Amino acid sequence: MGMTLKWNEEQARNTLKALLASQGLKVADLADRLNAIGVHETQKSIYGKLQRGTFTLAWFLQILKALGLKLETKNI
């Protein structure tokens, strides 16, 4: 079970990093955009979450909102 958890943390971290890269953004930009929508984060706190790969889905959805993106789902 530990390997599965580690994989999930790595996937979460990589997904967020890829999202930022695809938008041409740095962590400082993300912090600014989150703060602009009332989500108070510092660069340091974001780096910590990225390093650990531990953040909530709610926080990830706030990131999407800050970036002007929307989560879409489909049945598979």
N, C-alpha and C positions, 0 to 999 in steps of 0.2 A: 504494500500500500504506500510506503514511503516514496517509491519511485514515481508512482502516479501523481502524488501530491507535488513532488519536485517538478515533474513535467508540466503540471498545470501552472505553477508559479513562473516557470520559464516561458511558457506560452503567453501568459498574461503580460509579462515584461516585454517580450518580443513584439506582441501585437500593438502595445501602446507605442513602443519605439518606432515601429513601422508606420503607424498612423501619423506620428509627428513628422517623420521623414517624408512621407507622401505629401504632406502639406507644406514642406519646406520650413518647418518650425523647430525652434529650440525650446528647451525647458523654460527659459526665461519668457519666451513668447506665450507658452502655455500658462505660466503663472499669471501673466498680465491678463490673458483672456479669461481665466477662471475668476480672478479678482473683479473683472469688469461685470461678471454676472452674479457677484455676491458670494462666490466660493473662495474663502480666504486661504490661500496656499502660498507658500514661499518656494523658491527654487530648491532650497534644502529639503523641504518636506516632500516635494515631488521626486527629487533624486532618491530619497530614502525609500519611497514606495516603489520606484522603478528598480532599485537595487534588490529589494526583497521580493518584488513581484507580487506583493500583497496589497490589494486594494479591492474595495467593494464594487459590485456591479453599479450601485448607485453613483459612486464616484466616477466610474468610467462613463456612465450616461451623462454626468455633468460635463465631462471633458468633451463628449460629442456635441453637447449643446453649445459649449464655449467655442467650439470650432465651426459651428454652423452646420453640423452634420446630423443625420438621423439614422437610427438603427432600423434596419429592415429585416424582417424574418420571412422565411418561406418554409413550407412543409417539405420534408424530405422523406 
